[in-house]
Amino acid sequence: MDLSDFRSYYTVLLLLIFVGIWAWAWSRKNKSRFNSAANSLFDDKEEQMHAASLKDDANELNQGAENKS
C-alpha cells in the first residue's frame, strides 16, 4: 500500500462522512427541531417587540389618566 492508495481510501471515507451528515441534516425526523431552532431568533425578537408595545400602551394609559386629573 503506497501513499496514493491511502489518499484514495481517505477521499472515499470523507465522501461517506459528508453523505452521512447530509442525510442526517435532511432527514424528516430532524425537520421540526431544525425549524424551531431556525425560528427561535424571530420568536425572541417578537416577544421583545410585544413586551415593548405593552409597555408603550401602559405609558399612554398612564399619561391619559394624568391629563384627565
PyRosetta script that sets phi, psi and omega in degrees:
from pyrosetta import init, pose_from_sequence

init()
pose = pose_from_sequence("MDLSDFRSYYTVLLLLIFVGIWAWAWSRKNKSRFNSAANSLFDDKEEQMHAASLKDDANELNQGAENKS")
pose.set_psi(1, 123.6)
pose.set_omega(1, 178.0)
pose.set_phi(2, -108.8)
pose.set_psi(2, -175.6)
pose.set_omega(2, -174.2)
pose.set_phi(3, -63.9)
pose.set_psi(3, -33.9)
pose.set_omega(3, -179.4)
pose.set_phi(4, -67.9)
pose.set_psi(4, -34.8)
pose.set_omega(4, 175.9)
pose.set_phi(5, -65.1)
pose.set_psi(5, -44.0)
pose.set_omega(5, 178.3)
pose.set_phi(6, -59.9)
pose.set_psi(6, -43.5)
pose.set_omega(6, 179.6)
pose.set_phi(7, -64.1)
pose.set_psi(7, -37.1)
pose.set_omega(7, 178.2)
pose.set_phi(8, -65.3)
pose.set_psi(8, -46.7)
pose.set_omega(8, 178.9)
pose.set_phi(9, -64.2)
pose.set_psi(9, -39.7)
pose.set_omega(9, 179.3)
pose.set_phi(10, -63.4)
pose.set_psi(10, -40.8)
pose.set_omega(10, 178.4)
pose.set_phi(11, -64.8)
pose.set_psi(11, -42.6)
pose.set_omega(11, 178.3)
pose.set_phi(12, -65.0)
pose.set_psi(12, -41.1)
pose.set_omega(12, 177.9)
pose.set_phi(13, -61.5)
pose.set_psi(13, -45.4)
pose.set_omega(13, 178.8)
pose.set_phi(14, -64.3)
pose.set_psi(14, -36.8)
pose.set_omega(14, 177.0)
pose.set_phi(15, -64.2)
pose.set_psi(15, -42.2)
pose.set_omega(15, 178.3)
pose.set_phi(16, -65.3)
pose.set_psi(16, -39.2)
pose.set_omega(16, 176.9)
pose.set_phi(17, -64.1)
pose.set_psi(17, -43.3)
pose.set_omega(17, 178.7)
pose.set_phi(18, -60.4)
pose.set_psi(18, -46.8)
pose.set_omega(18, -179.8)
pose.set_phi(19, -64.3)
pose.set_psi(19, -37.6)
pose.set_omega(19, 177.8)
pose.set_phi(20, -64.3)
pose.set_psi(20, -43.9)
pose.set_omega(20, 178.0)
pose.set_phi(21, -66.3)
pose.set_psi(21, -40.3)
pose.set_omega(21, 179.0)
pose.set_phi(22, -62.5)
pose.set_psi(22, -43.8)
pose.set_omega(22, 179.8)
pose.set_phi(23, -65.5)
pose.set_psi(23, -38.9)
pose.set_omega(23, 178.6)
pose.set_phi(24, -64.8)
pose.set_psi(24, -42.6)
pose.set_omega(24, -177.7)
pose.set_phi(25, -67.7)
pose.set_psi(25, -31.9)
pose.set_omega(25, -177.2)
pose.set_phi(26, -99.2)
pose.set_psi(26, 7.7)
pose.set_omega(26, -179.3)
pose.set_phi(27, -72.3)
pose.set_psi(27, 148.2)
pose.set_omega(27, -178.6)
pose.set_phi(28, -66.6)
pose.set_psi(28, -26.9)
pose.set_omega(28, -178.4)
pose.set_phi(29, -63.6)
pose.set_psi(29, -32.3)
pose.set_omega(29, -177.3)
pose.set_phi(30, -96.0)
pose.set_psi(30, -3.8)
pose.set_omega(30, -173.3)
pose.set_phi(31, -59.6)
pose.set_psi(31, -46.8)
pose.set_omega(31, -177.3)
pose.set_phi(32, -66.4)
pose.set_psi(32, -38.1)
pose.set_omega(32, 179.1)
pose.set_phi(33, -65.9)
pose.set_psi(33, -42.1)
pose.set_omega(33, 179.3)
pose.set_phi(34, -69.2)
pose.set_psi(34, -37.3)
pose.set_omega(34, 177.6)
pose.set_phi(35, -64.6)
pose.set_psi(35, -42.1)
pose.set_omega(35, 179.2)
pose.set_phi(36, -67.4)
pose.set_psi(36, -36.1)
pose.set_omega(36, 177.2)
pose.set_phi(37, -67.5)
pose.set_psi(37, -39.0)
pose.set_omega(37, -179.9)
pose.set_phi(38, -68.6)
pose.set_psi(38, -34.5)
pose.set_omega(38, -177.6)
pose.set_phi(39, -90.5)
pose.set_psi(39, -4.5)
pose.set_omega(39, -177.9)
pose.set_phi(40, -63.7)
pose.set_psi(40, -33.1)
pose.set_omega(40, 177.2)
pose.set_phi(41, -62.5)
pose.set_psi(41, -43.4)
pose.set_omega(41, -179.5)
pose.set_phi(42, -70.9)
pose.set_psi(42, -34.6)
pose.set_omega(42, 179.1)
pose.set_phi(43, -63.5)
pose.set_psi(43, -44.5)
pose.set_omega(43, 179.1)
pose.set_phi(44, -63.5)
pose.set_psi(44, -42.0)
pose.set_omega(44, -179.7)
pose.set_phi(45, -65.3)
pose.set_psi(45, -40.0)
pose.set_omega(45, 180.0)
pose.set_phi(46, -65.4)
pose.set_psi(46, -40.6)
pose.set_omega(46, 178.7)
pose.set_phi(47, -64.3)
pose.set_psi(47, -40.0)
pose.set_omega(47, 178.3)
pose.set_phi(48, -65.3)
pose.set_psi(48, -41.0)
pose.set_omega(48, 179.1)
pose.set_phi(49, -65.6)
pose.set_psi(49, -40.0)
pose.set_omega(49, 179.8)
pose.set_phi(50, -65.0)
pose.set_psi(50, -43.3)
pose.set_omega(50, 179.1)
pose.set_phi(51, -63.8)
pose.set_psi(51, -39.5)
pose.set_omega(51, 178.9)
pose.set_phi(52, -66.3)
pose.set_psi(52, -39.5)
pose.set_omega(52, 179.8)
pose.set_phi(53, -68.6)
pose.set_psi(53, -35.7)
pose.set_omega(53, 176.0)
pose.set_phi(54, -65.1)
pose.set_psi(54, -38.6)
pose.set_omega(54, 178.7)
pose.set_phi(55, -65.7)
pose.set_psi(55, -41.3)
pose.set_omega(55, 177.4)
pose.set_phi(56, -62.6)
pose.set_psi(56, -42.5)
pose.set_omega(56, 178.6)
pose.set_phi(57, -62.4)
pose.set_psi(57, -41.3)
pose.set_omega(57, 179.3)
pose.set_phi(58, -65.1)
pose.set_psi(58, -40.2)
pose.set_omega(58, 178.2)
pose.set_phi(59, -64.2)
pose.set_psi(59, -40.2)
pose.set_omega(59, 178.5)
pose.set_phi(60, -65.3)
pose.set_psi(60, -39.6)
pose.set_omega(60, 178.2)
pose.set_phi(61, -65.1)
pose.set_psi(61, -41.6)
pose.set_omega(61, 179.2)
pose.set_phi(62, -65.6)
pose.set_psi(62, -39.6)
pose.set_omega(62, 179.1)
pose.set_phi(63, -68.2)
pose.set_psi(63, -37.1)
pose.set_omega(63, 178.0)
pose.set_phi(64, -66.0)
pose.set_psi(64, -38.6)
pose.set_omega(64, 178.7)
pose.set_phi(65, -68.9)
pose.set_psi(65, -36.3)
pose.set_omega(65, 178.7)
pose.set_phi(66, -68.9)
pose.set_psi(66, -36.8)
pose.set_omega(66, -179.6)
pose.set_phi(67, -68.5)
pose.set_psi(67, -31.4)
pose.set_omega(67, -179.8)
pose.set_phi(68, -75.6)
pose.set_psi(68, -23.6)
pose.set_omega(68, -177.9)
pose.set_phi(69, -81.4)
pose.dump_pdb("model.pdb")
